[in-house]
Amino acid sequence: MADNRPIPAPGHGAVDYEQRVDFDRLRAYRIERAKAALESSECGAFLLFDFYNIRYTTQTWIGGALGDKMTRYALLTRDREPILWDFGSAARHHKLYSPWLEPDNCRAGMLGLRGAIAPSAGLMASAITEIKDILTQAGVADAPVGVDIVEPPFLFEMQRQGLTVLDAQQLMLDARQIKSVDEITLLSQAAAMVDGVYQDIVEALKPGVRENEIVALANKRLYEMGSDQVEAINAVSGERCNPHPHNFSDRLIRPGDQAFFDIIQSYNGYRTCYYRTFSVGSATDSQRDAYRRAREWMDVAIQLVKPGVGTDEIALSWPAATDFGFADEMAAFGLQFGHGLGLGLHERPIISRLNSLEHPVEIQAGMVFALETYCPASDGFSAARIEEEVVVTDRGAEVLTKFPAQDLFVANPY
């Protein structure tokens, strides 16, 4: 794309008259970065259970209901293509519809559904014996195996069978932090979907509607728009705004409430984390002042974002925890906050005063992350919450989240 044009959100379908997301190019980019991460390590193979890492390396997905049960796993060895163990019928489906995987590398697997089948049944022991045989065939049987996340009995069995285990999650997160043009386009498309949902929320945000009704509305619209997973919708209003509960309830929204929402969903795997704050019908001076300060903190942070800047510089631009009513940075974690976005909700970099001041990370072009600010109001219960998703370019930050947020938006004013 031309340097002076905005990042596109081109639509859901492939067309013959525009270049949109190139999924073959996307798949090639991801597996090349995963292989490079393996090559840079002392490991002979990566054994991956984190379902974002599995998607990144095998380009497969079967949804959160099964994907988080610690049963799907993938093995990436040096100089060989990934092998995926999945629910048997899913593995059979991959053979038909995922031609980038070698058919023999799509295998039925079952480890126990997070302990529902006890380790004493022997499924884990058999799986590790099979993995050891593959490592031997690949000539890396004596090298450590990098694992991202693991159930304790599986780890103990790996050790019992003589495998040395190292941490692969750090390497995989490093691989995933620089996004390709196709990943950025998918992130932009996901954000555009939420832009539209916020228009629907504004129109529905009237006294008498419940927080959970807004959550239902958002879920319906997102799935209609093509979301593949709505991970969470925070809906917070009135006296629930301060302290921030990070969830929704069945509270009835009332005239003059301040209300904020966070929409966390994915399109083709790529996620949003996108807060907006509104007042319902009218706004008080206290609410407007809180919003103004949260916006100022956001704008300063966005101006700082450019290649070469440290995450400590961004964190220092935000108020300390004690400046807005918290005892320390641990107690305030996640309120003045930045986090990478991609296949996972919380990727690199993580930006906060809790970790960034002593362990800064250099911002690089191609990173995509969300910046979040929060300011409690002087009335003691209202609060403003703003979040913007940004792409780091050579010129600085380009904002993906377009729903108006420069001033406090009063929904359905009286």
N, C-alpha and C positions, 0 to 999 in steps of 0.2 A: 504494500500500500504506500501511496505517496506520503512523504514526511509531513506535508502541510494539511493532510486530510484527517478528519476524526476517525477513530477506531470504529469500524462498522458493526452493526447488529443486523445482518442481512436477511434474516428470516430462517425458517426451519428447514426448508427443502433445498435440495440441489437443483440447479437450473442450468440450461445450456448456454445462457447468454451472459452470465456473470461468474467470475471466480469467487467462490465462497470458501467454506471449510473444505480442505482436502484431507479426507480421513486416512487415506493411505500415507500421506506425508506425516500426519499426526501420529499414526501408529509407529512409523519408522523413527521419528524423532524420539518418542518415549522409550522404545526398546534400546535405541542406540545410547541414550543417556544412562539407562539402567546398566547396560553392559559396560559402559565406561566407568561407572561407579564401582562395579565388581572388579574390573581390571586394575583400578587404582588401589585396591585393598589387598590385604594379605590372605583373603578368603579364596577358597577354591570354588565356592558356590554361595548363592543366597537362597535361603529357604524362607518364603514370604507367606505370612498369614494375614497381615494387614490388608483389608480388601481394597484399599486405594492403591497399594503397591501391586497387588495382583492385577488390578485393572491397568495400571501403568505398564506392566511388563507383558501381560497376555492379551490385553485389549478385550477382556470379557467382563461380564457383569450379570449377576442374577438377582440383585436387589438386597436391601438391608436385612430383610427378615431371615434370610439364609446366609447372607454374606458375612454376618457378624457372629456366627456360631462357632468360629474357630475350627471349621471343618474343611473349607476350601483352602488349598495351599498350592504354591507354585515353586518350582525349583529352577533356578537359573545357574547354569554352570558355564565356565569359560569355554568359548569357542563352540557352544551348542545352543540350540533354540530352547525356549522355556518349555517345561513340562507342567501341566496343570492337572491337579486332582480336584474333582468337583462331584456334586451329586450326580449319580449315574445317568439320569435322564438329561441333565444339563450338559454333561460331557458328550453325550450322544448328539445333542443339539449343536454344540460347538463344532463337531466334526462336519456337520452339514453346512453351517452358516458362518464359520470363522476360518476361512481358507488360509489365512496368514499363519495359523498354527498347524504344525504337522499332525495329521490325524492320529498317529500312534501316541502323540504327546498329550492327547485329551483323554484322561483316564478317570474312571470311577474311583471315588475315595470316600472314606467315612472314618472319622477319628473318635466321635463320641458326643457331639452336640454339647460342648462345654460341660462335660461330665455326666450327662444324662445316661450315656452308656459308660459304665465304669471302666477305668484303665485296665482292670483285671481281665476284661474280655479279650485283651490282646490286640485290639485294632491299632493302637499306637505303636506297639512293638513291631508288628508286621509292616507298618508303613515305614518305620525307620530302617528296618532290614532292607526293604525295597530301595529306599533312598541311598543307603550305603552301597548297594550293588551298582546303582547309576553313577555314584561318585567314583567308584572303582573303574567302571567302563570309561569314564571321562578323564581318568588319570589324576584325579584330585582327592583321592581318598584320604591322603595324609594331611591335607590342608584344612584349616579351620572352616567351619560353616557359619556364615552370617545369617542371623535370624532377627526379624524385626519385632514381633510380639509373639508370645508363646504361653501355653498353659504349663504350669509347673510339672505335671506328670509327664508331659511330652519332653520337656527339657531334661528331666531326670533320666528318662529312658534314652535320650540321645547320649547323655554322659555315660550311662551304664553300658551302652554299646560302643563306647570308645571315641565318640565324636567330640571335638573341641568346638565350643560355641562362642561366637563373637557377636557384637551388636551391629546389625545391618541397617537399623532404622535411621541412624544418623546419616549414613551414606545415601540412602534412598531419599531422605528429605532434602539433602543437598542436590541430588539429581533433579528433583521435582521443582526446585525453587525458581529456575529460569524458564519462563514460558515461551513456547513457540508462537508464531503468528496465528496458527490455528487454535491453540489453547486460548489466546487472548480474544480471538473472535468469539469463541464459545462463551467465555466469561462475559463479554459485552452483550451477547444475545441473552444470557441469563439475567443480567441486570436490566435489560430492556423489558423483559417480562415483568419484573418487579415494579418498574416505572408504571406500567399499566395497572397493576394491582393496587398501587397506592391511589390512583385516580378512583378506582372502585371503592376503596376504603374511605376516602374523603367524602364521597357522595353518600355513603352509608353511615357516616359517623355523626349520629344524632342522639339526643337524649332518649333513653329507653332501649337502645341496642346493647347487647351484652358483649363482653370481651370475647367469649367463645363463639359468638355469632360472627365477629370479624375474622376470627381464626378459620371458621368454616368457609366463609366467603373467599378468603385468600387461598385456601387449599383447593377449592373448586376451580377458581379462575386459573391457578397455576397449572393444575393437571389438564384443564382445557387448552391451555397455551402450549402444552408439550413438556412440562416438567417431568423428569423421570424419578424424582424423589423430593418430597417436601419434608425436610428434616425436622424443622421446628418453626413455629410462629410464636413470637412473644407478643402479647397484647397486655399493656399495663396502663392503668388509668387512675385518675383521682388520687386518693390517699395511698394507693399502692405504688405510686411512682418513687417514693422516697421512704425507706431504702428500696433500691431496685431488686425485685424478686426473681427476675430472669425466667418468668413463666407467664401463663395466662390463667384467668379464673372465669367464673360466671358472673362477675360483678356487672351491675347495670351502670352504663355510662350516664353522667348527669350534666346538666347545663354548667358551663364554665370549667369543666374538667380539663386538665392537661392530660394527654394520652400519647404514649409512644409505642412503636411496633418495630419488631425485627423480623425480617423474612429471610429464612435460611432454606434454600432449595437448590436443586441442580438441574441443569440442562445438558444432556449428553455427558453427565458426570461432573460438570464444572459449576462451582457453587457461588451462591450469593450470601452475603451477610450485610444487611441493608436496613439500618434504622431510620425512621422518621418520627418527628414529634409534631403533634397538632394540639390546638386548643379547640374545644367544642363550643361553638356559638359565640364565645367571647373570650378575652384573655385579660388577666390582671397585670398590673405593673410588675409584680413579683415574678410572674411566669415569663413575661417578656424579658426581664433582666437576666433571668437564668438562661434563657435561650440565647440572648446576645452574647453572654460570656462563653457558652459552649461553642457557639459559632466562631468566635474570635480564636479560641484555642484550636479549633479545626483548621481555620484558614492559615494560621501561622504554621501548623504542621505541614499542610499541603505545600506551602511555599518552600519549605525546607527540602522536600523530596526531590532528589536528583542523584545521579550516579556519583559515587565517591563520598557521599555524606554518611556519617555513622548513625546507627539507630539511637545512640545515646543523645545525639543532638536533637532528634525529634522528641524523645522522652523528656528531655530537659525543658522543652517548650511548653509542656503541660504542667499544671499545678501539682505540687506535692500532695500526698494523701492528707496530711495535716491541714492543708489549706482549704479543704472542702469537707472536713468533719470526720476523718478517719484516723485511727491511731497510728497506722503504719502502712507501707506499700502492699504488704500481703493482704491486709484487710480491705484495701481499695483496688485490688487487682481486677483487671477487666473493665474498669470504668474509663480511665484514660489509657487507651490501649490500641495496639496495632497488631494485625496478624495476617500472614500470607493466606491467599486463597488459591485453590486449584481443585483437584479431585477431592481433597480434604478441606474441611472448614478451617482448621488451624494448621497452616503450614508455616514455612519460614519466609520472612523474618517475624519473630515475635518481638513487639516493641512495647516496653513499659519501664517505669522507673524501678520495678522489682528486679529485673534481670539485665536491662540494657546499659545501665550506667557503668557497671563493672565488666560487662561482657558484650560490648557493642559489635554489631555486624555491619559491614559496609554495604550500602544500598547499591544495587547493580541494575543496569538497563535490562528489561525483560521480567523483573519482579512484578508481581501483582499482589497488592495487599489492601486490607481495609483499615481505616483509621476511625477510632471511636472516641467521642468525648461525652461527658456526663456532668451536669451541673445541678445540684439541688437548689430549689428556690427558697427564698427567705421566709415564705409562709410555713415552712417546716414539713410539707408533704408533697408539693408539686416538684417536678424536675424536668430538665430538658436532656434529651439523648439524641445525638446526631452521629451518623456513620456515612462515610464516603469510601467507595472502592476506587483505587488508583492504579494505573499502569505506569511504571517507571520507564520513561523514554530518555533519549540523550538530551532532550530539551527540558526535562523535568517531569512533573506528574500530569497525566491526563486522567480526568475523572470519568468513570464509567456510569456512576449513579446520577441520573438526570432529574429525578422528581424535585421540584423547587424546595430549597432548604436554606436559602440565604437569610430569610426572615421567618419568624414564627408564623406558620400557616394556620389561620383560623378557619376551621371547617364549618360550613353551613352557618355563616354569621347571622345574628339576629338583626 
